[in-house]
Amino acid sequence: MSSHQTGSSVDDIVSVALSEAEFENLSRLVYERFGIYLPPEKRTMVTVRLQKVLRRMGMTSFRQYYEYIVKSSSNEPLIEFANHITTNHTFFFREKDHFDYLIKRVLPEMTAPLKRRQDYDFRMWCAGCSSGEEAYMLAMLMMEFFGAEYSMWKAGVLATDISEKALAVADGGDYVEERIALLPEEYKRKYFQALPDKIWRVKPFLKQDVVFRKFNLMNDVFPFKKPFHVIFCRNVMIYFDKPTRNALVQRFYDCLVPGGYLFIGHSETIDRTSSDFRYIIPALYQKPL
Ligand SMILES: C[S@@+](CC[C@H](N)C(=O)[O-])C[C@H]1O[C@@H](n2cnc3c(N)ncnc32)[C@H](O)[C@@H]1O
């Protein structure tokens, strides 16, 4: 069978070896800068995922690649490496039961006291937003929930990630059809403009209420002026080891209002012995009042 038929080429077959020492150097970097933990058994995965990247860059060893990362004046090469070994994969309405719970339980419960106090300030943070789908989803749900009252609320979504590439997609607001496949038709019509080639563009009124920023969750200080009512940090902590996760959960706790909610990914858990968060339903926790 020819390489044409198999979809591979000689290029794909030649591989660059990743020594134990090179693997340790790369793992140390992503752990120190982004909290991403690569246990030794991930060495093969890293080797396989990075083959094409090295070849594309004309590099013949992982030592060269490591030096390229550490000598760069920006964080982006390391972020790109992190992106190859983690994933930016996301889509609209991912883990939908969370959104149902948000609109049916969390939003009514959290906004009622604010309304009574005439304090129309409601803040959500989407931490590890990747290419923006989850953040736009939160803004849409907020608009649906508040309805005609939306304009009197200072409600918005802060969305952060370490990846500039992912944030550029988020800021652009253009999505291919499969990313919005789970979105109900009425949401598509209301919040998106259909472009040629099955591209769906987020409408300006939705875009203006989502602020995208680069932010590393490993920063010791979370520089937010006011606490959040709701934080979504889903499918991000899977890459962190336990001490890193526990410390991050504590920082989330500190920047939530009493009674505020933290949504995490369904494959993630919070160590309840080291945190005061109250378990609500799978992958949802609340800071006690
Ligand atoms: C799989 S995506 C999750 C997207 C979305 N939250 C979801 O559940 O669909 C994981 C994101 O976490 C980001 N990430 C990983 N480590 C991070 C860190 N230390 N600080 C901020 N973002 C990080 C990655 O860049 C990636 O975009």
The ligand as a MOL file (V3000), in Angstrom:
LIG
                    3D

  0  0  0     0  0            999 V3000
M  V30 BEGIN CTAB
M  V30 COUNTS 27 29 0 0 0
M  V30 BEGIN ATOM
M  V30 1 C -10.1600 21.8300 27.6340 0
M  V30 2 S -10.0780 23.5760 27.7380 0 CHG=1
M  V30 3 C -11.5450 23.9100 28.6820 0
M  V30 4 C -12.4970 24.8150 27.9720 0
M  V30 5 C -13.8550 24.9940 28.6500 0
M  V30 6 N -13.7140 25.4500 30.0020 0
M  V30 7 C -14.6590 23.7290 28.6020 0
M  V30 8 O -14.8750 23.0810 29.6280 0
M  V30 9 O -15.0920 23.3510 27.5070 0 CHG=-1
M  V30 10 C -8.7870 23.8410 28.9470 0
M  V30 11 C -8.2390 25.2680 28.9020 0
M  V30 12 O -7.5020 25.5160 30.0970 0
M  V30 13 C -6.4650 26.4150 29.7810 0
M  V30 14 N -5.4520 26.3810 30.8420 0
M  V30 15 C -4.6220 25.3590 31.1810 0
M  V30 16 N -3.8040 25.7310 32.1740 0
M  V30 17 C -4.1250 27.0320 32.4810 0
M  V30 18 C -3.6140 27.9680 33.4200 0
M  V30 19 N -2.6150 27.6740 34.2430 0
M  V30 20 N -4.1950 29.2030 33.4440 0
M  V30 21 C -5.2090 29.5230 32.6150 0
M  V30 22 N -5.7290 28.6720 31.6930 0
M  V30 23 C -5.1820 27.4410 31.6300 0
M  V30 24 C -5.9710 25.8950 28.4380 0
M  V30 25 O -5.2460 26.8870 27.7190 0
M  V30 26 C -7.2710 25.4810 27.7490 0
M  V30 27 O -7.7570 26.5020 26.9030 0
M  V30 END ATOM
M  V30 BEGIN BOND
M  V30 1 1 1 2
M  V30 2 1 2 3
M  V30 3 1 2 10
M  V30 4 1 3 4
M  V30 5 1 4 5
M  V30 6 1 5 6
M  V30 7 1 5 7
M  V30 8 2 7 8
M  V30 9 1 7 9
M  V30 10 1 10 11
M  V30 11 1 11 12
M  V30 12 1 11 26
M  V30 13 1 12 13
M  V30 14 1 13 14
M  V30 15 1 13 24
M  V30 16 1 14 15
M  V30 17 1 14 23
M  V30 18 2 15 16
M  V30 19 1 16 17
M  V30 20 1 17 18
M  V30 21 2 17 23
M  V30 22 1 18 19
M  V30 23 2 18 20
M  V30 24 1 20 21
M  V30 25 2 21 22
M  V30 26 1 22 23
M  V30 27 1 24 25
M  V30 28 1 24 26
M  V30 29 1 26 27
M  V30 END BOND
M  V30 END CTAB
M  END
